[in-house]
Amino acid sequence: MTVTIPSTAMHALPIAVVDDRRFDRHRSEEQHPERPERLVAARAGLASALPPAEQVEVLVRAVSEEEAERVHSSEYLARLQRMLRTGWGHIDADTYFCPETEEAAWLAAGGAVELSRALLHGPARRGIALLRPPGHHACPSKAMGFCLLNNIAIAAADSLAQGAIRVAIVDWDVHHGNGTQDIFYEEKRVLYVSLHQSPFYPGTGAPEEVGAPGAEGTNVNIAMPPRTGPPAYGEAFRTIVLPVLDAFEADLVLVSAGLDAHFRDPLAQLELDADCFGAMTTALARHVDGLGHGRLGLFLEGGYDLEAIEDSIAAMLKALQGEELELPTGPLRPVEQEALLRTTQTVGCLRS
């Protein structure tokens, strides 16, 4: 894909938006952090940052069998649908379903595909998908961690089928995206870069997990200790994330934009803020502009504090529009320095 758009023109383009009230129908019978109110907060952030005239509505439709089977086994999809059609229940202790879950999950995955196509073919070069249920823990043959279908992986696989040569996924959800890593571990055309809290659920994401033979270096994990704050994330972007992306030269960059690394989040112990999410978005926008195509899509994953969701969505959207925030700087704790060094040394060994 070699379409080149001047940077100033990219900032003038509207932002593609995926949102559908049917996502809200996925709900638990009991109190649960992954709840419909998350999207109410996300929509408030969208409304405060992005006027309707600057939005391009992306029509949502259910993911097709062919699209879903690029990353999930047909046996898993059939088994999942049979279970979801039983009404209310749990797949595991964390992952619930209700009578409307199948519709919401298939629409979320289809919406993810439609956003990636809007970025590849127009009418937009920036976009955001406000999706529920989330996806990055969903494995080829297993649902877990609130996730049923791996939305961003399905979108990335479709992008390759649509003609993209390389696709990059950056995952800053506080939890490692074990499903996304598993799906693309042998795929050298997809770069997966994850910044996540460790030790933490789901227990994967060590820096030494670099990709299968033949795809070494296309899987990059930055495992952050509890209480890590914005300066360490800024340094991780400057020294690891952006250099790896620059070397890979993806035709589009997709982000698993979980917001649970925010200091307000009740399920985690990292200390990011809305400005940090905005700054990371700015850094990625500059990266894709530098490649000449400007294609950058954000896909909502986790994040369970409503105020943090609203503020962070607004900050990321402002960055997509061209409002620039610089990556945070400041002193790092020794454990943060050690975490970054562990990944830096691993990546460096692969390049040498």
N, C-alpha and C positions, 0 to 999 in steps of 0.2 A: 504494500500500500504506500504510494508515494505522493499523495495529495499534500501540497504545501500551502499553508495559510499564514499570512503575516500575523505576528503576535497581536498587534492592535486590533486586527479584524477578529481574531479569536475572542478577545474580550468583549467585542460588540455582539457576538452571536448569542442567541437565547440559550437558556439552560433546559435540557430535556429533563422532564420530571415523570417518574413512575409512582403513582399512588392510586389506591383503589379502596373504597370503603369495605369491600368484601374481605380484605385482609383482617378487618376488625372482628369478624365473626369467629375467628379462631380464638377460643377462650377456655379457661379451666373452670371446673366446678368449684374448686377450692381457691384460696388466695395463692397467687403465683406471681413471681417477678416478671415473667414474660406475659404481659397483659395488654389488652387493646389500648389502654391509656398511653402506652408508649408512642403510638402513632399520633394520638391527639397532640402530645407534646412536640413531636417531630413536625407536624403540620403547623403548629404555632411558630416554630422556628423558621419554617419555609415562608410563611406569610409575612413575618417581620423582616425578612432579608431579601425576598425575591418578588417584586411586583408581578402580577399576572401577565402583564404585557411582555415580560422578559422570560416567560416560561413557554416551553413547548410540551404539550401534553402527549405522553406516550401511551397509546391505547394498550390496555392489558388484556391478554388472552391466556388460556391454559397452555402449559408447556405440552408439546407433542410427545408421543411415545419415542419417536426417533431422537428428539433432542435430549430427553431424559436418559435414554439408554446409552448416550455417549459417555456418561460418567457413572451411571448406576446399572446394576445387573437387572435384566428383565425379571428374574425370579424375585429379587428384592422388591421391585416396583409392584408386582402382582401381589406379593405377600402383604406389603404395606397397605395397598388399596383394600384388600380384604379386611384387614384389621380396622382401618379407619371407618369402614362402612358398618361397623358394629355399634356405633353410637358414641358413648362417652367411655374414656378409659385412659390407661397409661401404657406407653411402650416400654419405658423404664421409670425409675423413681422420679426423674426430672422431666421427662418428655410426655406431655399429655396430648390427648386429642378429644375432639367433640364432633358432633354431626357435620359441622361446617368445615372441619380441618382439611379434608381432602381438597375441597374447592379452593380454599385459601392458599394451600401449599402449591397446588398446580398453577394457580394464577401468579403467585409470587415468582416461581421459576420462569414462567412464560414472560412475565414483566421484565425479569432480568435479561432474558434473551432479547426482548424488544429494545431495551435500553442499549445494549451492546451494538445492536444493528443500527440504531439511530446514530451512534457515535461513529461507526464505520462508514456508513453510507449517507449521513445527513438525516435530518436538517440541523444537527447540533454537533458540537465537539466537546461539550462538557455536559455532565448529567448526574442525576441522583435518583436512586430507587429507594423509596420508603417501604420496606418489605417486612412482612410477617407471614409465617414464621421465619426465623433466621435460618441460615444454611450451612455455615462453614464447618460444623462438626459432623455433618452427614457424610458417611463413608459410602463406598460403592455398594455395599450390601448391608448397611446398618444405619438406623436412626439413633441419635443420642444428643445430649446437651441442648435440648429444646428444638433440635433441627431434624427435619424430615427429608427434604431434597436440598442438595447443595446448589443454591441459586447461582452463586458467582462462578462455580466450576462449570455449571451447565452453560452459562453465558460465555465463558472463556472457550469452552470446547466448540460452541457454535461459531464464535468469531474465527477460529481456525477453519471451520468448515465453510465460512463465508469468504475466505481468502486472505485473512491475516496470516503473516508468516510467523510472527512471534507475539505472544501476549504475556504481560507481566501482571501479577497480582500482589499487591501490598496489603498486608493484614495487620491492622493495629488494634484489633479487639484484644481485651486483656487476657483472653484465653487463646491458647494456641489452636489454630485451625487444622486439627488433625485430619479431618475429612478431606479438605482441599489438598493438603500435603500428600495424603495417601493416593488420591485420584491422579495426581500429576507427578508422582515421584519418579516415574520412568520416562516422562515426557520432556524432552529437551527443548521443545518449542514453547514451553510455559515456564516462566520464572516465578517462583513463590518466595516472598520475603515476609517473614512474620516477626513482629515485635510483641512480646507477651510476658506476663508475669510468670516467674518460675521460682520455686516449685508451686504448682497450681494445677487445677483441672485443665485438661484431661491427662496430664502427666507426660505428654509428648513434647517435642519441640526443642530438643537439645541441639546446640550448634553443630555437633558432629553428624547430624542427619542432613546430608548434603545433596541427596539425590542418588538414584540407582546407578550402577555402572553404565556408562554411556550418556548419563545425564548429570554427572557430578557438577556441582556448582550452580545448578538451577533451583536448589532448595536452600534458603538462607534463613537461619533461625537466630534471633537475638533475644536471649532469655534474660529478662530483667528481674532483679530482686524486689521483694516488697518495699514499698515506700519510695520507689524510683519516681523522680519528678521530671518536669519539662527539660531542664538542662541536659540530662542524659539522653532523652529522646532527640533533642536537637543535635547532640554530638553523634548519636547513632545515624541520623539522616546524613550528616555531613561526611562521615568517615566510612559508612558501610552502605546504607540504602541507596543514596544517589550515585556513588561510584559503580555499584553493581548494576543499577538501572541504566546508567550511561553506557556501560560495556555491552549490555544486552540489546539495546535499541529496539524495544518492543513497538509494535504497530498500534497498540493502545494499552493503557494502564487502567486496571480495575482495582478498586480498593474495597476490602472488607472493612467497612467503617464502623466497627463496634465502638461504642462510647463508654464502655465500662471501665476503662483505665482512668476515667475522671475521678477526682478526689472525693466527689460526693457519692459515688456508686456504693451501694450497700453490700455488694457481693465480692468486692476485690479490695486490694490494698495498694494500688498505685495512686499517684498524686498529680495527674495531668489536669489541665483546665481547658476551657473552650478555646482560648487563644492558641494553645498548643495544637489542638486539632486544626484550627485555621492555618497555623504556620506550616504544618505538615502538608496540608492541601495546597498552600501557596508553593511550597517546594516542588511538589509533584506537577503542578500546573506549569511552573517554569521549565521543569524537565521536559514535559511533552511539547511545550512550545519550542524548546531548543531542538527537538527532533524534527520539527516542521509540521507535525500533524495535529497537535493539540488535543488528542483524544484522551479524556480522563473521566472515568465514571465512578461514583461512590455508591456502595450498596450497604444499606443498614444491616448490621448484625446485632450484637448485644448492646447493653446500656440500659440501666434499670432505675435510675433516678430521673424523674420527669423534668426537673429544672435543668439538670445537666444535659439532657437530651435536647431540650429547646435551645439552650444557649449554644451548644456545640454544633447543632445543625445550622443555626444562623451563621456562626463563624465560618463553617466550611463553605456554605453557599456564597458568602461574601468573597471568600478566596476564589471560588470558581468564577465569580464575576470580574475578578481582577484587583480586588482590594488586597494589598500585599501585607502579610505579617512575616517578620523574619523569624527564623528558627531560634528557639531559646538558647541562651548561653548562661554560663555560671559554673561554679565549682561542682565537681562530682564526688560523691562518697567513694571510698576505696572499693566497696562491693560493686558499685556501678561501673567503675573503671575496669574492674576485673571481668565483669560480664561483657563489656564491649570488647575487651582485649581477646577474650575467648573466641568470639565470632570473627574478629579481625584476623587472628592467627589462622583460623580454619579456612577462611576465604583466601587469605594470602598463600597458604600452602597449595590450594587448588590452582592458583594462578601461576605459581612458580614452576 
